[in-house]
């Protein structure tokens, strides 16, 4: 029985859902969709809008006041990667100094 994975992907909206529905491994479904020329949606759902994220503002404020990412993690309970993504690109080095911009 041949299952139209592209149609399932359009209907179910995720590779994981297609894999569960069809009983096939995730990697197999993904590979077959790519071979069929299906344009895959970005993983992880909607993109982050850090401009309108009050949690990002709060975490960035703690970081600007001198707390390390690990201290923010201990204080708030958020995971390290979650905090790092929301603090933004102005991270300090291990000694607390601003990182130098990469030269072209």
Secondary structure as GFF3:
##gff-version 3
##sequence-region A 1 104
A	DSSP	alpha_helix	5	12	.	.	.	ID=ss1
A	DSSP	alpha_helix	15	22	.	.	.	ID=ss2
A	DSSP	alpha_helix	26	35	.	.	.	ID=ss3
A	DSSP	three_ten_helix	50	52	.	.	.	ID=ss4
A	DSSP	alpha_helix	54	64	.	.	.	ID=ss5
A	DSSP	alpha_helix	69	76	.	.	.	ID=ss6
A	DSSP	alpha_helix	80	87	.	.	.	ID=ss7
###
